[in-house]
Amino acid sequence: MDTKKRDHIIKELFKIEGVREVAEVTGRFDILVTMYSKSLDQMHKMVSEHIGRIEGVQSSESFIEMKSRQKAMPYMPSEDKD
């Protein structure tokens, strides 16, 4: 992204239905957007018609989460209520 438009981009991302989280990260990407969609077609539409059209977004790469697992961390309370 064009870092001069960072605040504008993040604000516009949160306007998109399905966007749940925007994280600024280090490495080859500037931000990581967590979003949910009901289908691949809906995801394609979100990326191409919404995210890709935000002024300052230069490129994107999509990753589909197939399965998620979490490890309880000793310094964080567990979500299990056993």
TIKOL-808762 format. One record per atom (N, C-alpha, C): atom name; residue in one letter; x, y, z. Coordinates in steps of 0.001 Angstrom, whole numbers, plus 500000, padded with zeros to 6 digits. Layout:
BEGIN
<pt><at>CA</at><aa>A</aa><xx>X</xx><yy>Y</yy><zz>Z</zz></pt>
...
***
This chain:
BEGIN
<pt><at>N</at><aa>M</aa><xx>500843</xx><yy>498820</yy><zz>500000</zz></pt>
<pt><at>CA</at><aa>M</aa><xx>500000</xx><yy>500000</yy><zz>500000</zz></pt>
<pt><at>C</at><aa>M</aa><xx>500881</xx><yy>501233</yy><zz>500000</zz></pt>
<pt><at>N</at><aa>D</aa><xx>500298</xx><yy>502307</yy><zz>499585</zz></pt>
<pt><at>CA</at><aa>D</aa><xx>500956</xx><yy>503598</yy><zz>499684</zz></pt>
<pt><at>C</at><aa>D</aa><xx>500858</xx><yy>504010</yy><zz>501152</zz></pt>
<pt><at>N</at><aa>T</aa><xx>501985</xx><yy>503987</yy><zz>501856</zz></pt>
<pt><at>CA</at><aa>T</aa><xx>501959</xx><yy>504230</yy><zz>503301</zz></pt>
<pt><at>C</at><aa>T</aa><xx>501456</xx><yy>505629</yy><zz>503660</zz></pt>
<pt><at>N</at><aa>K</aa><xx>501496</xx><yy>506554</yy><zz>502723</zz></pt>
<pt><at>CA</at><aa>K</aa><xx>500964</xx><yy>507897</yy><zz>502981</zz></pt>
<pt><at>C</at><aa>K</aa><xx>499435</xx><yy>507871</yy><zz>503090</zz></pt>
<pt><at>N</at><aa>K</aa><xx>498820</xx><yy>506805</yy><zz>502586</zz></pt>
<pt><at>CA</at><aa>K</aa><xx>497366</xx><yy>506696</yy><zz>502616</zz></pt>
<pt><at>C</at><aa>K</aa><xx>496908</xx><yy>505626</yy><zz>503606</zz></pt>
<pt><at>N</at><aa>R</aa><xx>497780</xx><yy>505238</yy><zz>504521</zz></pt>
<pt><at>CA</at><aa>R</aa><xx>497526</xx><yy>504165</yy><zz>505483</zz></pt>
<pt><at>C</at><aa>R</aa><xx>496201</xx><yy>504340</yy><zz>506229</zz></pt>
<pt><at>N</at><aa>D</aa><xx>495998</xx><yy>505478</yy><zz>506850</zz></pt>
<pt><at>CA</at><aa>D</aa><xx>494788</xx><yy>505702</yy><zz>507644</zz></pt>
<pt><at>C</at><aa>D</aa><xx>493536</xx><yy>505631</yy><zz>506768</zz></pt>
<pt><at>N</at><aa>H</aa><xx>493600</xx><yy>506207</yy><zz>505578</zz></pt>
<pt><at>CA</at><aa>H</aa><xx>492468</xx><yy>506162</yy><zz>504640</zz></pt>
<pt><at>C</at><aa>H</aa><xx>492156</xx><yy>504717</yy><zz>504249</zz></pt>
<pt><at>N</at><aa>I</aa><xx>493182</xx><yy>503942</yy><zz>503945</zz></pt>
<pt><at>CA</at><aa>I</aa><xx>492989</xx><yy>502552</yy><zz>503531</zz></pt>
<pt><at>C</at><aa>I</aa><xx>492333</xx><yy>501744</yy><zz>504644</zz></pt>
<pt><at>N</at><aa>I</aa><xx>492837</xx><yy>501867</yy><zz>505855</zz></pt>
<pt><at>CA</at><aa>I</aa><xx>492288</xx><yy>501106</yy><zz>506984</zz></pt>
<pt><at>C</at><aa>I</aa><xx>490830</xx><yy>501503</yy><zz>507233</zz></pt>
<pt><at>N</at><aa>K</aa><xx>490541</xx><yy>502790</yy><zz>507171</zz></pt>
<pt><at>CA</at><aa>K</aa><xx>489164</xx><yy>503268</yy><zz>507355</zz></pt>
<pt><at>C</at><aa>K</aa><xx>488249</xx><yy>502666</yy><zz>506290</zz></pt>
<pt><at>N</at><aa>E</aa><xx>488692</xx><yy>502644</yy><zz>505045</zz></pt>
<pt><at>CA</at><aa>E</aa><xx>487875</xx><yy>502105</yy><zz>503949</zz></pt>
<pt><at>C</at><aa>E</aa><xx>487705</xx><yy>500596</yy><zz>504071</zz></pt>
<pt><at>N</at><aa>L</aa><xx>488738</xx><yy>499908</yy><zz>504527</zz></pt>
<pt><at>CA</at><aa>L</aa><xx>488639</xx><yy>498455</yy><zz>504702</zz></pt>
<pt><at>C</at><aa>L</aa><xx>487545</xx><yy>498101</yy><zz>505700</zz></pt>
<pt><at>N</at><aa>F</aa><xx>487459</xx><yy>498832</yy><zz>506792</zz></pt>
<pt><at>CA</at><aa>F</aa><xx>486448</xx><yy>498546</yy><zz>507809</zz></pt>
<pt><at>C</at><aa>F</aa><xx>485025</xx><yy>498854</yy><zz>507334</zz></pt>
<pt><at>N</at><aa>K</aa><xx>484871</xx><yy>499568</yy><zz>506238</zz></pt>
<pt><at>CA</at><aa>K</aa><xx>483545</xx><yy>499820</yy><zz>505667</zz></pt>
<pt><at>C</at><aa>K</aa><xx>483033</xx><yy>498606</yy><zz>504887</zz></pt>
<pt><at>N</at><aa>I</aa><xx>483917</xx><yy>497669</yy><zz>504561</zz></pt>
<pt><at>CA</at><aa>I</aa><xx>483540</xx><yy>496508</yy><zz>503746</zz></pt>
<pt><at>C</at><aa>I</aa><xx>482926</xx><yy>495442</yy><zz>504634</zz></pt>
<pt><at>N</at><aa>E</aa><xx>481718</xx><yy>495031</yy><zz>504286</zz></pt>
<pt><at>CA</at><aa>E</aa><xx>481049</xx><yy>493973</yy><zz>505040</zz></pt>
<pt><at>C</at><aa>E</aa><xx>481875</xx><yy>492695</yy><zz>504938</zz></pt>
<pt><at>N</at><aa>G</aa><xx>482130</xx><yy>492073</yy><zz>506049</zz></pt>
<pt><at>CA</at><aa>G</aa><xx>482930</xx><yy>490853</yy><zz>506071</zz></pt>
<pt><at>C</at><aa>G</aa><xx>484338</xx><yy>491067</yy><zz>506593</zz></pt>
<pt><at>N</at><aa>V</aa><xx>484826</xx><yy>492299</yy><zz>506574</zz></pt>
<pt><at>CA</at><aa>V</aa><xx>486162</xx><yy>492579</yy><zz>507125</zz></pt>
<pt><at>C</at><aa>V</aa><xx>486045</xx><yy>492599</yy><zz>508636</zz></pt>
<pt><at>N</at><aa>R</aa><xx>486835</xx><yy>491744</yy><zz>509288</zz></pt>
<pt><at>CA</at><aa>R</aa><xx>486761</xx><yy>491614</yy><zz>510747</zz></pt>
<pt><at>C</at><aa>R</aa><xx>487943</xx><yy>492251</yy><zz>511457</zz></pt>
<pt><at>N</at><aa>E</aa><xx>489114</xx><yy>492219</yy><zz>510833</zz></pt>
<pt><at>CA</at><aa>E</aa><xx>490319</xx><yy>492692</yy><zz>511519</zz></pt>
<pt><at>C</at><aa>E</aa><xx>491310</xx><yy>493214</yy><zz>510492</zz></pt>
<pt><at>N</at><aa>V</aa><xx>492019</xx><yy>494273</yy><zz>510855</zz></pt>
<pt><at>CA</at><aa>V</aa><xx>493105</xx><yy>494806</yy><zz>510045</zz></pt>
<pt><at>C</at><aa>V</aa><xx>494309</xx><yy>494927</yy><zz>510960</zz></pt>
<pt><at>N</at><aa>A</aa><xx>495385</xx><yy>494230</yy><zz>510611</zz></pt>
<pt><at>CA</at><aa>A</aa><xx>496600</xx><yy>494251</yy><zz>511432</zz></pt>
<pt><at>C</at><aa>A</aa><xx>497754</xx><yy>494807</yy><zz>510617</zz></pt>
<pt><at>N</at><aa>E</aa><xx>498483</xx><yy>495753</yy><zz>511193</zz></pt>
<pt><at>CA</at><aa>E</aa><xx>499711</xx><yy>496236</yy><zz>510556</zz></pt>
<pt><at>C</at><aa>E</aa><xx>500810</xx><yy>495257</yy><zz>510925</zz></pt>
<pt><at>N</at><aa>V</aa><xx>501549</xx><yy>494785</yy><zz>509921</zz></pt>
<pt><at>CA</at><aa>V</aa><xx>502524</xx><yy>493722</yy><zz>510132</zz></pt>
<pt><at>C</at><aa>V</aa><xx>503881</xx><yy>494091</yy><zz>509555</zz></pt>
<pt><at>N</at><aa>T</aa><xx>504887</xx><yy>493324</yy><zz>509955</zz></pt>
<pt><at>CA</at><aa>T</aa><xx>506217</xx><yy>493480</yy><zz>509385</zz></pt>
<pt><at>C</at><aa>T</aa><xx>506403</xx><yy>492412</yy><zz>508315</zz></pt>
<pt><at>N</at><aa>G</aa><xx>507435</xx><yy>492573</yy><zz>507504</zz></pt>
<pt><at>CA</at><aa>G</aa><xx>507697</xx><yy>491591</yy><zz>506461</zz></pt>
<pt><at>C</at><aa>G</aa><xx>507310</xx><yy>492120</yy><zz>505096</zz></pt>
<pt><at>N</at><aa>R</aa><xx>506991</xx><yy>491217</yy><zz>504187</zz></pt>
<pt><at>CA</at><aa>R</aa><xx>506743</xx><yy>491637</yy><zz>502809</zz></pt>
<pt><at>C</at><aa>R</aa><xx>505383</xx><yy>492305</yy><zz>502615</zz></pt>
<pt><at>N</at><aa>F</aa><xx>504490</xx><yy>492183</yy><zz>503588</zz></pt>
<pt><at>CA</at><aa>F</aa><xx>503182</xx><yy>492821</yy><zz>503503</zz></pt>
<pt><at>C</at><aa>F</aa><xx>503125</xx><yy>493998</yy><zz>504470</zz></pt>
<pt><at>N</at><aa>D</aa><xx>502249</xx><yy>494939</yy><zz>504188</zz></pt>
<pt><at>CA</at><aa>D</aa><xx>502050</xx><yy>496091</yy><zz>505065</zz></pt>
<pt><at>C</at><aa>D</aa><xx>500943</xx><yy>495844</yy><zz>506074</zz></pt>
<pt><at>N</at><aa>I</aa><xx>499855</xx><yy>495238</yy><zz>505593</zz></pt>
<pt><at>CA</at><aa>I</aa><xx>498729</xx><yy>494939</yy><zz>506469</zz></pt>
<pt><at>C</at><aa>I</aa><xx>498192</xx><yy>493546</yy><zz>506156</zz></pt>
<pt><at>N</at><aa>L</aa><xx>497537</xx><yy>492968</yy><zz>507141</zz></pt>
<pt><at>CA</at><aa>L</aa><xx>496874</xx><yy>491677</yy><zz>506997</zz></pt>
<pt><at>C</at><aa>L</aa><xx>495411</xx><yy>491903</yy><zz>507349</zz></pt>
<pt><at>N</at><aa>V</aa><xx>494529</xx><yy>491581</yy><zz>506423</zz></pt>
<pt><at>CA</at><aa>V</aa><xx>493097</xx><yy>491786</yy><zz>506609</zz></pt>
<pt><at>C</at><aa>V</aa><xx>492437</xx><yy>490432</yy><zz>506805</zz></pt>
<pt><at>N</at><aa>T</aa><xx>491725</xx><yy>490269</yy><zz>507906</zz></pt>
<pt><at>CA</at><aa>T</aa><xx>490947</xx><yy>489056</yy><zz>508134</zz></pt>
<pt><at>C</at><aa>T</aa><xx>489515</xx><yy>489358</yy><zz>507756</zz></pt>
<pt><at>N</at><aa>M</aa><xx>488998</xx><yy>488566</yy><zz>506818</zz></pt>
<pt><at>CA</at><aa>M</aa><xx>487631</xx><yy>488777</yy><zz>506363</zz></pt>
<pt><at>C</at><aa>M</aa><xx>486941</xx><yy>487441</yy><zz>506182</zz></pt>
<pt><at>N</at><aa>Y</aa><xx>485642</xx><yy>487477</yy><zz>506233</zz></pt>
<pt><at>CA</at><aa>Y</aa><xx>484843</xx><yy>486271</yy><zz>506088</zz></pt>
<pt><at>C</at><aa>Y</aa><xx>483881</xx><yy>486445</yy><zz>504927</zz></pt>
<pt><at>N</at><aa>S</aa><xx>483673</xx><yy>485357</yy><zz>504164</zz></pt>
<pt><at>CA</at><aa>S</aa><xx>482697</xx><yy>485377</yy><zz>503085</zz></pt>
<pt><at>C</at><aa>S</aa><xx>481999</xx><yy>484025</yy><zz>503038</zz></pt>
<pt><at>N</at><aa>K</aa><xx>480824</xx><yy>484005</yy><zz>502424</zz></pt>
<pt><at>CA</at><aa>K</aa><xx>480041</xx><yy>482773</yy><zz>502347</zz></pt>
<pt><at>C</at><aa>K</aa><xx>480484</xx><yy>481872</yy><zz>501206</zz></pt>
<pt><at>N</at><aa>S</aa><xx>481196</xx><yy>482436</yy><zz>500231</zz></pt>
<pt><at>CA</at><aa>S</aa><xx>481616</xx><yy>481652</yy><zz>499071</zz></pt>
<pt><at>C</at><aa>S</aa><xx>482870</xx><yy>482259</yy><zz>498455</zz></pt>
<pt><at>N</at><aa>L</aa><xx>483507</xx><yy>481494</yy><zz>497586</zz></pt>
<pt><at>CA</at><aa>L</aa><xx>484677</xx><yy>482013</yy><zz>496869</zz></pt>
<pt><at>C</at><aa>L</aa><xx>484274</xx><yy>483147</yy><zz>495933</zz></pt>
<pt><at>N</at><aa>D</aa><xx>483083</xx><yy>483054</yy><zz>495352</zz></pt>
<pt><at>CA</at><aa>D</aa><xx>482610</xx><yy>484137</yy><zz>494482</zz></pt>
<pt><at>C</at><aa>D</aa><xx>482446</xx><yy>485437</yy><zz>495264</zz></pt>
<pt><at>N</at><aa>Q</aa><xx>481904</xx><yy>485322</yy><zz>496474</zz></pt>
<pt><at>CA</at><aa>Q</aa><xx>481733</xx><yy>486524</yy><zz>497304</zz></pt>
<pt><at>C</at><aa>Q</aa><xx>483103</xx><yy>487077</yy><zz>497704</zz></pt>
<pt><at>N</at><aa>M</aa><xx>484044</xx><yy>486203</yy><zz>498021</zz></pt>
<pt><at>CA</at><aa>M</aa><xx>485392</xx><yy>486655</yy><zz>498374</zz></pt>
<pt><at>C</at><aa>M</aa><xx>486042</xx><yy>487360</yy><zz>497187</zz></pt>
<pt><at>N</at><aa>H</aa><xx>485895</xx><yy>486782</yy><zz>495997</zz></pt>
<pt><at>CA</at><aa>H</aa><xx>486452</xx><yy>487402</yy><zz>494794</zz></pt>
<pt><at>C</at><aa>H</aa><xx>485875</xx><yy>488797</yy><zz>494596</zz></pt>
<pt><at>N</at><aa>K</aa><xx>484579</xx><yy>488926</yy><zz>494794</zz></pt>
<pt><at>CA</at><aa>K</aa><xx>483921</xx><yy>490225</yy><zz>494640</zz></pt>
<pt><at>C</at><aa>K</aa><xx>484448</xx><yy>491225</yy><zz>495669</zz></pt>
<pt><at>N</at><aa>M</aa><xx>484615</xx><yy>490793</yy><zz>496918</zz></pt>
<pt><at>CA</at><aa>M</aa><xx>485123</xx><yy>491678</yy><zz>497969</zz></pt>
<pt><at>C</at><aa>M</aa><xx>486520</xx><yy>492190</yy><zz>497618</zz></pt>
<pt><at>N</at><aa>V</aa><xx>487370</xx><yy>491283</yy><zz>497152</zz></pt>
<pt><at>CA</at><aa>V</aa><xx>488748</xx><yy>491663</yy><zz>496845</zz></pt>
<pt><at>C</at><aa>V</aa><xx>488807</xx><yy>492532</yy><zz>495591</zz></pt>
<pt><at>N</at><aa>S</aa><xx>488163</xx><yy>492091</yy><zz>494517</zz></pt>
<pt><at>CA</at><aa>S</aa><xx>488301</xx><yy>492808</yy><zz>493250</zz></pt>
<pt><at>C</at><aa>S</aa><xx>487479</xx><yy>494091</yy><zz>493173</zz></pt>
<pt><at>N</at><aa>E</aa><xx>486264</xx><yy>494080</yy><zz>493720</zz></pt>
<pt><at>CA</at><aa>E</aa><xx>485402</xx><yy>495250</yy><zz>493591</zz></pt>
<pt><at>C</at><aa>E</aa><xx>485508</xx><yy>496242</yy><zz>494743</zz></pt>
<pt><at>N</at><aa>H</aa><xx>486029</xx><yy>495796</yy><zz>495871</zz></pt>
<pt><at>CA</at><aa>H</aa><xx>486094</xx><yy>496699</yy><zz>497024</zz></pt>
<pt><at>C</at><aa>H</aa><xx>487540</xx><yy>496982</yy><zz>497425</zz></pt>
<pt><at>N</at><aa>I</aa><xx>488263</xx><yy>495974</yy><zz>497868</zz></pt>
<pt><at>CA</at><aa>I</aa><xx>489634</xx><yy>496196</yy><zz>498351</zz></pt>
<pt><at>C</at><aa>I</aa><xx>490525</xx><yy>496740</yy><zz>497234</zz></pt>
<pt><at>N</at><aa>G</aa><xx>490438</xx><yy>496128</yy><zz>496063</zz></pt>
<pt><at>CA</at><aa>G</aa><xx>491283</xx><yy>496551</yy><zz>494944</zz></pt>
<pt><at>C</at><aa>G</aa><xx>491015</xx><yy>497950</yy><zz>494443</zz></pt>
<pt><at>N</at><aa>R</aa><xx>489868</xx><yy>498502</yy><zz>494777</zz></pt>
<pt><at>CA</at><aa>R</aa><xx>489503</xx><yy>499853</yy><zz>494317</zz></pt>
<pt><at>C</at><aa>R</aa><xx>489774</xx><yy>500942</yy><zz>495347</zz></pt>
<pt><at>N</at><aa>I</aa><xx>490282</xx><yy>500564</yy><zz>496506</zz></pt>
<pt><at>CA</at><aa>I</aa><xx>490606</xx><yy>501576</yy><zz>497521</zz></pt>
<pt><at>C</at><aa>I</aa><xx>491859</xx><yy>502323</yy><zz>497071</zz></pt>
<pt><at>N</at><aa>E</aa><xx>491755</xx><yy>503642</yy><zz>497060</zz></pt>
<pt><at>CA</at><aa>E</aa><xx>492895</xx><yy>504465</yy><zz>496657</zz></pt>
<pt><at>C</at><aa>E</aa><xx>494069</xx><yy>504229</yy><zz>497610</zz></pt>
<pt><at>N</at><aa>G</aa><xx>495204</xx><yy>503866</yy><zz>497049</zz></pt>
<pt><at>CA</at><aa>G</aa><xx>496402</xx><yy>503607</yy><zz>497840</zz></pt>
<pt><at>C</at><aa>G</aa><xx>496741</xx><yy>502135</yy><zz>497951</zz></pt>
<pt><at>N</at><aa>V</aa><xx>495783</xx><yy>501254</yy><zz>497648</zz></pt>
<pt><at>CA</at><aa>V</aa><xx>496067</xx><yy>499810</yy><zz>497639</zz></pt>
<pt><at>C</at><aa>V</aa><xx>496779</xx><yy>499513</yy><zz>496329</zz></pt>
<pt><at>N</at><aa>Q</aa><xx>497996</xx><yy>498994</yy><zz>496424</zz></pt>
<pt><at>CA</at><aa>Q</aa><xx>498802</xx><yy>498749</yy><zz>495235</zz></pt>
<pt><at>C</at><aa>Q</aa><xx>498709</xx><yy>497305</yy><zz>494752</zz></pt>
<pt><at>N</at><aa>S</aa><xx>498549</xx><yy>496372</yy><zz>495671</zz></pt>
<pt><at>CA</at><aa>S</aa><xx>498396</xx><yy>494962</yy><zz>495293</zz></pt>
<pt><at>C</at><aa>S</aa><xx>497863</xx><yy>494202</yy><zz>496496</zz></pt>
<pt><at>N</at><aa>S</aa><xx>497399</xx><yy>492988</yy><zz>496231</zz></pt>
<pt><at>CA</at><aa>S</aa><xx>496924</xx><yy>492151</yy><zz>497328</zz></pt>
<pt><at>C</at><aa>S</aa><xx>497240</xx><yy>490698</yy><zz>497008</zz></pt>
<pt><at>N</at><aa>E</aa><xx>497238</xx><yy>489894</yy><zz>498031</zz></pt>
<pt><at>CA</at><aa>E</aa><xx>497409</xx><yy>488454</yy><zz>497904</zz></pt>
<pt><at>C</at><aa>E</aa><xx>496434</xx><yy>487820</yy><zz>498882</zz></pt>
<pt><at>N</at><aa>S</aa><xx>495733</xx><yy>486792</yy><zz>498427</zz></pt>
<pt><at>CA</at><aa>S</aa><xx>494704</xx><yy>486171</yy><zz>499261</zz></pt>
<pt><at>C</at><aa>S</aa><xx>495153</xx><yy>484806</yy><zz>499760</zz></pt>
<pt><at>N</at><aa>F</aa><xx>494757</xx><yy>484510</yy><zz>500982</zz></pt>
<pt><at>CA</at><aa>F</aa><xx>495007</xx><yy>483217</yy><zz>501604</zz></pt>
<pt><at>C</at><aa>F</aa><xx>493678</xx><yy>482722</yy><zz>502151</zz></pt>
<pt><at>N</at><aa>I</aa><xx>493377</xx><yy>481459</yy><zz>501941</zz></pt>
<pt><at>CA</at><aa>I</aa><xx>492146</xx><yy>480880</yy><zz>502449</zz></pt>
<pt><at>C</at><aa>I</aa><xx>492491</xx><yy>479964</yy><zz>503610</zz></pt>
<pt><at>N</at><aa>E</aa><xx>491899</xx><yy>480239</yy><zz>504773</zz></pt>
<pt><at>CA</at><aa>E</aa><xx>492128</xx><yy>479408</yy><zz>505955</zz></pt>
<pt><at>C</at><aa>E</aa><xx>491283</xx><yy>478146</yy><zz>505828</zz></pt>
<pt><at>N</at><aa>M</aa><xx>491965</xx><yy>477010</yy><zz>505806</zz></pt>
<pt><at>CA</at><aa>M</aa><xx>491273</xx><yy>475736</yy><zz>505659</zz></pt>
<pt><at>C</at><aa>M</aa><xx>490840</xx><yy>475158</yy><zz>507007</zz></pt>
<pt><at>N</at><aa>K</aa><xx>491682</xx><yy>475321</yy><zz>508004</zz></pt>
<pt><at>CA</at><aa>K</aa><xx>491399</xx><yy>474788</yy><zz>509328</zz></pt>
<pt><at>C</at><aa>K</aa><xx>492218</xx><yy>475600</yy><zz>510330</zz></pt>
<pt><at>N</at><aa>S</aa><xx>491666</xx><yy>475792</yy><zz>511488</zz></pt>
<pt><at>CA</at><aa>S</aa><xx>492355</xx><yy>476588</yy><zz>512498</zz></pt>
<pt><at>C</at><aa>S</aa><xx>492459</xx><yy>475800</yy><zz>513797</zz></pt>
<pt><at>N</at><aa>R</aa><xx>493607</xx><yy>475891</yy><zz>514420</zz></pt>
<pt><at>CA</at><aa>R</aa><xx>493817</xx><yy>475272</yy><zz>515737</zz></pt>
<pt><at>C</at><aa>R</aa><xx>494490</xx><yy>476306</yy><zz>516628</zz></pt>
<pt><at>N</at><aa>Q</aa><xx>494215</xx><yy>476232</yy><zz>517896</zz></pt>
<pt><at>CA</at><aa>Q</aa><xx>494832</xx><yy>477173</yy><zz>518826</zz></pt>
<pt><at>C</at><aa>Q</aa><xx>495453</xx><yy>476432</yy><zz>519988</zz></pt>
<pt><at>N</at><aa>K</aa><xx>496534</xx><yy>476983</yy><zz>520477</zz></pt>
<pt><at>CA</at><aa>K</aa><xx>497239</xx><yy>476444</yy><zz>521636</zz></pt>
<pt><at>C</at><aa>K</aa><xx>497017</xx><yy>477408</yy><zz>522791</zz></pt>
<pt><at>N</at><aa>A</aa><xx>496643</xx><yy>476871</yy><zz>523939</zz></pt>
<pt><at>CA</at><aa>A</aa><xx>496487</xx><yy>477716</yy><zz>525126</zz></pt>
<pt><at>C</at><aa>A</aa><xx>497857</xx><yy>478208</yy><zz>525561</zz></pt>
<pt><at>N</at><aa>M</aa><xx>497954</xx><yy>479477</yy><zz>525817</zz></pt>
<pt><at>CA</at><aa>M</aa><xx>499218</xx><yy>480069</yy><zz>526255</zz></pt>
<pt><at>C</at><aa>M</aa><xx>499173</xx><yy>480268</yy><zz>527767</zz></pt>
<pt><at>N</at><aa>P</aa><xx>500273</xx><yy>479966</yy><zz>528476</zz></pt>
<pt><at>CA</at><aa>P</aa><xx>500256</xx><yy>480033</yy><zz>529943</zz></pt>
<pt><at>C</at><aa>P</aa><xx>499969</xx><yy>481436</yy><zz>530484</zz></pt>
<pt><at>N</at><aa>Y</aa><xx>500254</xx><yy>482455</yy><zz>529717</zz></pt>
<pt><at>CA</at><aa>Y</aa><xx>500051</xx><yy>483821</yy><zz>530198</zz></pt>
<pt><at>C</at><aa>Y</aa><xx>498710</xx><yy>484403</yy><zz>529752</zz></pt>
<pt><at>N</at><aa>M</aa><xx>497907</xx><yy>483589</yy><zz>529037</zz></pt>
<pt><at>CA</at><aa>M</aa><xx>496595</xx><yy>484055</yy><zz>528587</zz></pt>
<pt><at>C</at><aa>M</aa><xx>495519</xx><yy>483136</yy><zz>529132</zz></pt>
<pt><at>N</at><aa>P</aa><xx>494395</xx><yy>483669</yy><zz>529569</zz></pt>
<pt><at>CA</at><aa>P</aa><xx>493326</xx><yy>482811</yy><zz>530061</zz></pt>
<pt><at>C</at><aa>P</aa><xx>492768</xx><yy>481929</yy><zz>528941</zz></pt>
<pt><at>N</at><aa>S</aa><xx>492469</xx><yy>480705</yy><zz>529264</zz></pt>
<pt><at>CA</at><aa>S</aa><xx>491911</xx><yy>479768</yy><zz>528301</zz></pt>
<pt><at>C</at><aa>S</aa><xx>490451</xx><yy>480098</yy><zz>528038</zz></pt>
<pt><at>N</at><aa>E</aa><xx>489999</xx><yy>479860</yy><zz>526816</zz></pt>
<pt><at>CA</at><aa>E</aa><xx>488589</xx><yy>480092</yy><zz>526486</zz></pt>
<pt><at>C</at><aa>E</aa><xx>487744</xx><yy>478900</yy><zz>526884</zz></pt>
<pt><at>N</at><aa>D</aa><xx>488390</xx><yy>477769</yy><zz>527206</zz></pt>
<pt><at>CA</at><aa>D</aa><xx>487642</xx><yy>476577</yy><zz>527626</zz></pt>
<pt><at>C</at><aa>D</aa><xx>487036</xx><yy>476843</yy><zz>529000</zz></pt>
<pt><at>N</at><aa>K</aa><xx>485797</xx><yy>476457</yy><zz>529190</zz></pt>
<pt><at>CA</at><aa>K</aa><xx>485120</xx><yy>476687</yy><zz>530457</zz></pt>
<pt><at>C</at><aa>K</aa><xx>484773</xx><yy>475367</yy><zz>531102</zz></pt>
<pt><at>N</at><aa>D</aa><xx>485699</xx><yy>474417</yy><zz>531081</zz></pt>
<pt><at>CA</at><aa>D</aa><xx>485472</xx><yy>473076</yy><zz>531659</zz></pt>
<pt><at>C</at><aa>D</aa><xx>485415</xx><yy>473118</yy><zz>533151</zz></pt>
***
